């Protein structure tokens, strides 16, 4: 194995609307699941979006007061 480390792309870390995009995805999928097209996979994917958004919020560094 090589000792080379692969850097994570910083463009994803700097994207300020990532959490909002995850919440929009959750809402969109939840609306689809509540419609007549009930599907267990859609509900599961909505839950994944919600948990990812919560994870983004939980791992965000604390903001310093201005």
C-alpha positions, -999 to 999 in steps of 0.1 A, spaced: 0 0 0 11 35 -7 15 62 18 0 88 -5 -30 106 10 -59 116 -12 -73 150 -4 -110 155 -1 -124 180 -26 -128 213 -8 -155 226 -32 -180 204 -14 -170 218 20 -173 254 7 -207 249 -9 -229 270 14 -263 256 4 -256 219 9 -278 215 39 -306 234 22 -303 212 -8 -307 181 14 -337 195 31 -353 204 -2 -346 168 -14 -363 155 18 -394 177 13 -397 168 -23 -394 130 -16 -418 133 14 -444 149 -8 -440 122 -34 -443 95 -8 -475 111 6 -491 112 -28 -508 82 -43 -475 67 -53 -467 51 -20 -433 34 -22 -411 21 6 -380 30 -13 -391 66 -16 -397 69 21 -363 54 28 -346 78 5 -365 107 21 -352 95 55 -316 93 42 -319 129 30 -332 140 64 -305 122 83 -278 136 60 -291 171 65 -291 166 103 -255 152 100 -244 183 82 -258 205 108 -243 184 137 -208 184 122 -207 221 112 -182 240 133 -196 265 158 -199 300 145 -180 327 164 -200 357 175 -194 389 155 
